[in-house]
Amino acid sequence: MSDEKLNFELDSESEYGADQIQILEGLEAVRKRPGMYIGSTSERGLHHLVYEIVDNAVDEALAGFCSHIIVSINPDNSITVTDNGRGIPTGINHKAGLPAVEVVFTVLHAGGKFGGGGYKVSGGLHGVGASVVNALSEWLEVEISREGKVYKQRYERGKTMYPLKEVGTCDPEKTGTKVTFFPDDKIFETTVFDFETLKVRLRETAFLTKNLKITLRDHRDFPVNERVFHYEGGIKEFVTYLNTGKEALYPEIIYCEGEKDNVYVEVAMQHNDSFNDSSYSFVNNIITPEGGTHVAGFRSAITKTFNNYARDNKILKDNEPALTGDDIREGLTAIISIKIGEPQFEGQTKQKLGNSEARGAVDNIVSEQLTYFLEQHPQTAKAICEKSVLAQRAREAARKARDLTRRKSALEGTSLPGKLADCSDKNPENCEIFIVEGDSAGGSAKTARSRATQAILPLRGKILNVEKAREDRIYGNAEIKAMITAFGTGIHEDFDISKLRYHKIIIMTDADVDGAHIATLMLTFLYRFMPELIRQGYVYLAMPPLFKIERNKKVWYAYSDDERDRILDELGRDGNNKIQRYKGLGEMDAEQLWETTMDPEKRVLKRVKMDDSEMSEIDLVFSTLMGDKVEPRREFIEENAKNVTNLDI
């Protein structure tokens, strides 16, 4: 019997009876299976702890009782979240026989978000936030200012250290909650918080909650690094921010607001000169990457309203086909934000809204107010309709190009590009494709590769910048067509992940400015046309070495300046060391390329990751770097230059 089979067999001496069924008391379940509650124990899960506590304070703001939240990264890397809300109740909860605050921090599914009494709307649907943070922290302290008194309690790994105690007095007008916690290094892979990650999330939260001020401070830096987010215009300012690197088609932000069937609806939108739909949806400030009924209502409203306007004003003739939603949403930046008392999300991840009343509410409010806006702003209405008609024609040209490609493929019996050196293994799980810049590096890679599992696709020069091109032009670009065909998945509505031919798509470019630019062009294409490849973790960046160090016929490779210096320190810094700085992949022979960059046993790969919760920020980065506006790109580079490594300038 194989070892693998043995792993699934019960020990003959073990028993499976009533006493083998475990009951995890209190917060033990959270510590046992943290991923069930916060997604992962990686850096992403670590930052989720902050969001849970902040979201509780935001719920106070949504209820109209909080105007300022301060998030501090303390010198010891603990986090303090302070708000000026009502303060968590300190009286005894008679059902639990404990102070309400202790129930909130030590009992799962406890809070003011059930039964409609505490909050009309809330992002914290499941009521597990505060208690989960407590369970996964080495220690947590809560301080409450309420009714002229200050109360305090401390917990360690979810256990209460002492009864809630009164520690002082305060102005009766001063209320609020202060939570400080230190994440448990026995749970998390890292316990170091990233200022930039928190900045992105808190800025988005401030945009979605107009008039709420959020301050982020990093006390690990001297002087203290501080950012303040406060947007009186709310999601209108969010749209302006997302359009930073683009040219707006018209000056106004179209804004619709109203309430219907107990659903509060806010929509802000503006078209720009790009060709992408950058629409983001939120429910009670939670992003819904997969959309749902509120997005369906929005799309229905704008498709119907713009078609009616285009027909009534003869922009679209009676014999011409109606504009599709895709045509109207070309170059659109939109925020759809709703607040609803009992959100029904599909799945635990809260990624898609299911409430049927949300569709009707959004459709009704947007249709009515958008119709009025178009009548009041005929020049803007005409500009949007004319752009949509152009998009319709380009989409038709793209469809014909796709159909032609399909017919050619069927006639030729193969769809693989001639320049592709494919691998012999046909199981996608075993296969990887290297996208290589230039024929020289491509030649070395073809010689070096393992022919069974590694395919090579050399590209000539820089591919088309898809940020500035419609789909019809993309189908006419030879290099992009070669990639689409080699991957096998198709793009946009034709995309089918099950047809992917390689489970590792590896972008292999030179470690210089040109190489970085080519890699960015490729990532822009993948992000805009095949985002699921990035989302599911199939896209990688190869990391070729920067230096070859030779001493006494022995060779070392260094992938950074620091690694080079460390090797030289170990070898001794004298005249016996030969140091070669690689300017490009073409300088390596096949053996060196295999040994350093392609051998699965020795190489370094960086997986390209995409977090749905940061989609708007990712979108902004691509449009800033690859768009036409120079000033936002210069500002972005200046702000982020300190984070760049291994770039040969």
Beta strands, then each sheet from edge to edge (+ up, - down):
strand 1: 68-73
strand 2: 79-83
strand 3: 92-93
strand 4: 98-99
strand 5: 137-146
strand 6: 149-156
strand 7: 159-160
strand 8: 165-169
strand 9: 176-183
strand 10: 213-218
strand 11: 225-230
strand 12: 254-260
strand 13: 263-271
strand 14: 278-283
strand 15: 286-287
strand 16: 332-340
strand 17: 432-437
strand 18: 454-459
strand 19: 504-508
strand 20: 539-542
strand 21: 547-551
strand 22: 554-558
strand 23: 578-581
strand 24: 605-607
sheet 1: 7+ 6- 5+ 9- 2+ 1- 10- 11+
sheet 2: 3+ 4-
sheet 3: 7+ 6- 8+
sheet 4: 12+ 13- 16+ 14+ 15-
sheet 5: 18+ 17+ 19+ 20+ 24-
sheet 6: 22+ 21- 23+
end
